[in-house]
Amino acid sequence: DLLAWLNSRVMRHIGTSRKALYDEIEKHTLQPLPCSAYTYAEWKHCGVGIDYHIEINKHYYSVPYSLIRQEVEARITSTTVEVFHRSKLVAAHIRAPGRGSTTVGEHMPSSHQRYHDWTLERIHRDAARIGPAASALTSAILTSKPHPEQGFRSVVGILQLAKRFGDERLEAACERAITIGAKSYSSVKSILNNNLDRAFQKPTSDAGTRLHENIRGRGYYH
């Protein structure tokens, strides 16, 4: 075509070839190709909430708690979420699908780190062991928070009340708490301290046995 014909005329006028010009001028300036393929990424300005998490596509990722209420930038790829504050990388996460939250223990303030070993699965399992009311109250507290981790302190405290008051009383206290709409550790503890759980306790199986007509009692033998 015309463009090719003009190029060939120019090369003949210069007295060299494209290959010779490439070897002489361009070849030594080329850089090696990257070792990995180009990764497409999106950037997003994010505000850090009071729970030290940022939101990316309905999923929440933690950053160091010292950045609460600060502005950060998130670099988002198909597999990772990297968070930068003033151009410094402060957090890196594997990108998670769907709703939920991803929390790194080191990002938590010391008051929250003590609950890092408590997973949602463990909490629900321990609550279910105590009873349906404890399980229901646990779920209600966790789902009432923007992130389940925010309810860990209250829920773990409630479950540990079983060590002092026993599973039966704690289950009854949780049932009363649900009835009055109370969703806090202090409410459940107050119910137990004031014996307000008694009305919700289920009669034990041996209680009926003690009143059975065939049980003579110790006075029968004297």
C-alpha positions in Angstrom: 0.0 0.0 0.0 1.0 3.7 -0.1 2.3 3.8 3.5 4.6 0.8 2.9 5.8 2.2 -0.3 6.7 5.6 1.4 8.5 3.8 4.2 10.6 1.8 1.8 11.5 5.0 -0.1 12.5 6.7 3.2 14.7 3.7 4.3 16.4 3.7 0.9 17.0 7.4 1.2 18.5 7.0 4.7 20.6 4.1 3.4 19.8 1.7 6.1 17.0 -0.7 7.3 14.6 -0.8 10.2 16.4 -3.8 11.7 19.7 -1.9 11.6 18.1 1.2 13.3 16.5 -1.0 15.9 19.9 -2.7 16.7 21.7 0.6 16.8 19.2 2.8 18.7 16.5 0.9 20.5 17.7 -2.6 21.4 20.0 -1.6 24.2 17.4 0.7 25.9 14.8 -2.1 26.3 14.0 -3.4 29.8 13.3 -7.1 30.6 9.7 -8.2 30.7 8.1 -8.5 34.1 8.4 -11.9 35.8 4.6 -12.0 36.5 1.7 -11.0 34.4 0.0 -7.7 34.8 -2.6 -7.6 37.6 -5.6 -5.4 37.2 -6.4 -3.4 40.3 -9.0 -0.9 41.4 -8.4 1.8 44.1 -10.9 3.0 46.6 -10.8 5.7 49.3 -12.1 4.3 52.5 -12.9 5.7 56.0 -11.9 3.5 58.9 -14.8 2.9 61.2 -14.7 2.8 65.0 -14.5 -1.0 64.7 -11.2 -0.6 62.8 -12.6 -2.1 59.6 -13.1 -0.8 56.1 -15.9 -2.0 53.7 -15.1 -3.5 50.3 -18.1 -4.9 48.4 -20.2 -5.6 51.5 -17.2 -7.3 53.2 -15.3 -5.7 56.1 -11.5 -5.9 56.4 -9.5 -4.9 59.5 -6.7 -2.4 59.7 -4.6 -1.4 62.7 -6.9 0.0 65.4 -4.8 3.1 65.6 -6.2 4.2 62.3 -9.8 4.5 63.6 -11.5 7.5 61.8 -8.6 7.9 59.4 -8.8 7.9 55.6 -7.0 5.1 53.8 -6.7 3.8 50.3 -7.5 0.2 49.3 -5.9 -1.5 46.3 -8.4 -4.2 45.2 -7.5 -7.1 42.9 -9.4 -10.3 42.2 -7.5 -12.1 45.0 -6.2 -9.5 47.4 -7.1 -6.3 49.3 -4.2 -4.1 50.3 -4.7 -1.1 52.5 -2.4 2.0 52.4 -2.2 4.9 54.7 -0.2 7.9 53.5 1.4 5.6 50.8 2.5 3.0 53.4 1.1 -0.5 53.3 -0.7 -1.1 56.7 -2.8 -4.2 56.0 -3.1 -7.0 53.4 -5.9 -9.6 53.1 -6.9 -12.4 50.9 -10.0 -11.2 49.2 -13.1 -12.8 50.7 -16.3 -13.5 48.7 -19.6 -12.2 49.9 -20.7 -10.5 53.1 -18.9 -11.0 56.4 -15.7 -9.7 58.0 -12.0 -10.6 58.0 -10.1 -9.6 61.1 -6.4 -9.9 61.9 -5.5 -10.4 65.6 -2.7 -7.9 65.4 -5.0 -5.2 64.3 -7.1 -5.4 67.5 -6.6 -3.3 70.6 -5.4 -5.3 73.5 -8.8 -5.3 75.1 -10.1 -7.3 72.0 -7.2 -9.6 71.5 -8.1 -11.8 74.4 -11.2 -13.0 72.4 -9.3 -13.7 69.2 -9.2 -17.5 69.9 -13.0 -17.5 70.1 -14.4 -18.2 66.7 -18.0 -18.0 65.7 -18.2 -21.8 65.4 -16.9 -22.2 69.0 -19.2 -19.6 70.4 -22.3 -21.1 68.8 -21.2 -24.6 69.8 -20.8 -23.7 73.5 -24.0 -21.7 73.5 -25.9 -24.7 72.0 -24.5 -27.0 74.7 -26.0 -24.8 77.4 -29.4 -24.7 75.8 -31.7 -23.2 73.1 -32.2 -19.9 75.0 -28.5 -19.4 75.4 -28.0 -20.2 71.7 -30.8 -17.8 70.7 -29.5 -14.9 72.9 -26.0 -15.5 71.5 -27.2 -15.2 67.9 -29.3 -12.1 68.8 -26.3 -10.3 70.2 -23.9 -11.2 67.4 -26.4 -10.3 64.6 -27.2 -6.9 66.3 -23.6 -5.7 65.7 -22.2 -4.4 62.4 -19.4 -7.0 62.8 -19.8 -10.2 65.0 -16.4 -9.6 66.6 -17.9 -6.5 68.3 -20.3 -8.8 70.3 -17.6 -11.3 71.3 -16.9 -9.6 74.6 -20.5 -9.7 75.7 -21.2 -13.2 74.5 -18.1 -14.8 75.9 -18.8 -13.1 79.3 -22.3 -14.6 79.3 -21.1 -18.1 78.4 -18.5 -18.0 81.1 -21.2 -17.2 83.7 -22.0 -21.0 83.6 -18.8 -21.6 85.6 -20.3 -19.7 88.5 -24.0 -20.3 88.2 -24.2 -23.6 86.3 -25.7 -24.3 82.9 -29.3 -24.7 84.1 -29.5 -21.3 85.7 -27.7 -19.6 82.9 -30.1 -21.1 80.4 -33.0 -19.8 82.5 -31.4 -16.4 82.7 -31.0 -16.2 79.0 -34.6 -17.1 78.5 -35.6 -14.3 80.8 -33.3 -11.9 79.0 -34.9 -12.8 75.7 -38.3 -12.2 77.2 -37.5 -8.7 78.4 -35.4 -7.8 75.3 -32.1 -7.6 77.2 -29.0 -8.3 75.1 -26.0 -7.6 77.3 -23.6 -9.4 79.7 -24.6 -7.0 82.5 -28.3 -7.8 82.1 -27.8 -11.6 82.3 -25.5 -11.3 85.2 -28.0 -9.0 87.0 -30.7 -11.6 86.4 -28.6 -14.3 88.0 -27.4 -12.2 90.9 -31.0 -11.3 91.8 -32.3 -14.8 91.3 -34.7 -13.5 88.6 -34.0 -16.7 86.6 -35.8 -18.9 89.1 -39.2 -18.6 87.4 -37.8 -19.7 84.1 -36.0 -22.8 85.4 -37.4 -26.1 84.1 -38.3 -28.7 86.8 -35.7 -31.4 87.0 -36.6 -35.0 86.4 -35.6 -36.1 89.9 -38.0 -33.6 91.4 -41.0 -35.7 90.4 -39.2 -38.8 91.7 -38.9 -37.3 95.2 -42.6 -36.7 95.3 -43.6 -40.2 94.0 -45.9 -42.2 96.3 -43.5 -45.2 96.2 -40.7 -43.2 97.8 -41.1 -43.6 101.6 -38.5 -41.1 102.7 -36.0 -41.4 105.6 -38.7 -41.1 108.3 -40.3 -44.4 107.3 -37.4 -46.3 108.9 -37.6 -44.6 112.3 
